[in-house]
Amino acid sequence: MISKISITEKARELGFEDTGFTTEEPFESQRKLLRSMDEEYQWISKMGLDLAGGTDPKTILPEARSIIVLMEAYFRESFPASMEAHFGRCYLDDDRVTKDGLAVRIKAFRKYLRDNGIDSKVPFNLPHRLSAARAGMGTFGKNCLFYSNNVALGGSWVLPIAVVVDRKFEPDEPTLEVECPDWCKNACIAACPTGALKGPRKIDPRKCISFLTYFGEGLTPMELREPMGLWVYGCDRCQNVCPRNSAWLAQKLPPNKRVVAMTEDFDLLRLLHMNGEYFEKRIWPHMFYMSPTDLWRWKMNVARAMGNSLNPEYIPHLIRAFRENNDERVTSMCAWALGRIGGAEAGAALKDFLNENEGQVRGEILQALEMNGQAM
């Protein structure tokens, strides 16, 4: 019978930097949290994701006896600044579609367990961060993220992977505390531009920039556009300002060649003008939360980011995108971005558009002209 030590050694051999063990007991605290935040998480239910079911490991594997948690630093190499400015780091080298990186190592770990008579499941809906804390692998931050004891120099740039198994192992001592330093003064909460962080370990996911970029419904509300800044897909704001993450961010890391190679594909101009074929071949394999039917959302997000860049070089491209798109969510955001950047060229284009549009788009154009100091 394999031991905890043997499993930990195998996990490290496969590149996982830390391993913990916890029981198969239901996650009652998570179940209560989900019940108390039913309104905030209704969108998940609409997507068909059963988070409540994931609070009991035995619904995932009826013979569950323990949970093994593997810890993965989701970046050990540097990314181009142009990518980090617009995309959350956890998505920049994500192989959940291509299955040629982390997925291969998880598969190898499960094979090792199977070869030793242990059945396993790696569920998407088990509380992964809480599993890691219950396995004594780290603590929480006020930003609701998990901070590893032994990976990423104590930072939150980690991905806990919970593996439910049908073999009993002695559980590790839980560490469920928040361990942010007193002198931090709630940097993450203060830095959240949209007010998603309502207090220590309290979040309204519907206001999180990450949620808004890939799951937000319809045209982004006016009051959120400027606060969302340059983010196109995901957000790292609360992690970037966190003092517990500064050591990992200060490292001189080698460049991630895979991400460097795809940087040109993710240029904002290409994203603004991309068609369905380009999206499916170049973008979706890496960032897949939005389907080809959501191409409008990508373009809307890009137009907003361009507007918040205040870069007049984007003006001709926003004008072109306004003319080429039929989706009012895209054209509305292009108009807003032109007004945000401002200037004579943007103002002249907005006046031309005014005569050709009505309804919501016309309203957006009028507001954009007002931003540009050219109220009609």
Sequence and secondary structure as in RCSB ss.txt:
>XXXX:A:sequence
MISKISITEKARELGFEDTGFTTEEPFESQRKLLRSMDEEYQWISKMGLDLAGGTDPKTILPEARSIIVLMEAYF
RESFPASMEAHFGRCYLDDDRVTKDGLAVRIKAFRKYLRDNGIDSKVPFNLPHRLSAARAGMGTFGKNCLFYSNN
VALGGSWVLPIAVVVDRKFEPDEPTLEVECPDWCKNACIAACPTGALKGPRKIDPRKCISFLTYFGEGLTPMELR
EPMGLWVYGCDRCQNVCPRNSAWLAQKLPPNKRVVAMTEDFDLLRLLHMNGEYFEKRIWPHMFYMSPTDLWRWKM
NVARAMGNSLNPEYIPHLIRAFRENNDERVTSMCAWALGRIGGAEAGAALKDFLNENEGQVRGEILQALEMNGQA
M
>XXXX:A:secstr
   HHHHHHHHHHTT  EEEEEE    HHHHHHHHHTTTTTHHHHHTT  TTGGGSHHHH TT  EEEEEEEES 
SSB  HHHHTTB HHHHT  TTT SSHHHHHHHHHHHHHHTT  EE  SSS HHHHHHHTTSEEE TTS EEESS
SGGG S EEEEEEEESS          B   GGG SHHHHH TT  EEETTEE GGG HHHHHHT  SS  HHHH
TTTTT SB   HHHHT GGGHHHHTS   B HHHHHHTGGG HHHHHH  HHHIIIIITTT  SS GGGHHHHHH
HHHHHHHHHT GGGHHHHHHHHHH   HHHHHHHHHHHHHH SHHHHHHHHHHHTT  HHHHHHHHHHHHHTT  
 
